[in-house]
């Protein structure tokens, strides 16, 4: 399913490595993956869970 998603790279990601994530949004889910190795599986959370995470960090 992740191949038909529009992934957005974190603005904190850089070409020098580090901890990098990409997200793709759907009305009913937020998908998260490692931007350094996009062949790894992504995971999905509810919009409410993502909102709680973002407001905490």
C-alpha positions in Angstrom: 0.0 0.0 0.0 2.8 2.4 0.7 3.7 2.7 -3.0 0.6 4.8 -3.7 1.2 7.2 -0.9 2.6 10.8 -1.2 5.6 10.8 1.2 6.8 14.0 2.8 10.3 14.1 4.3 10.8 15.8 7.7 12.2 19.3 7.4 14.8 18.1 10.0 16.1 15.5 7.7 19.4 16.1 5.9 21.6 14.4 3.4 24.2 13.8 6.2 22.2 11.0 7.8 20.8 11.2 11.3 17.3 10.2 12.4 15.1 10.9 9.5 11.4 10.1 8.9 8.9 10.6 6.1 5.1 10.7 6.6 2.2 10.2 4.3 -1.3 11.2 5.3 -4.7 9.8 4.5 -8.0 10.9 6.0 -8.1 7.8 8.3 -4.4 7.1 8.9 -0.9 8.6 9.1 1.9 6.4 7.6 5.5 6.8 8.9 8.7 5.3 7.5 12.5 5.7 7.7 13.6 8.1 5.0 17.1 6.6 4.9 15.9 3.2 3.9 12.5 3.3 2.3 12.5 -0.4 1.5 11.9 -1.1 5.2 8.2 -1.5 6.3 6.3 1.6 7.3 3.8 1.7 10.1 0.5 3.6 10.4 -1.3 5.3 13.3 -4.6 7.1 13.7 -4.7 10.8 13.1 -5.5 11.2 16.8 -2.5 9.3 17.8 -0.3 11.2 15.4 -1.7 14.5 16.8 -0.9 13.5 20.3 2.6 12.4 19.4 3.3 15.7 17.5 1.9 17.9 20.3 4.1 16.0 22.8 7.4 16.3 20.9 
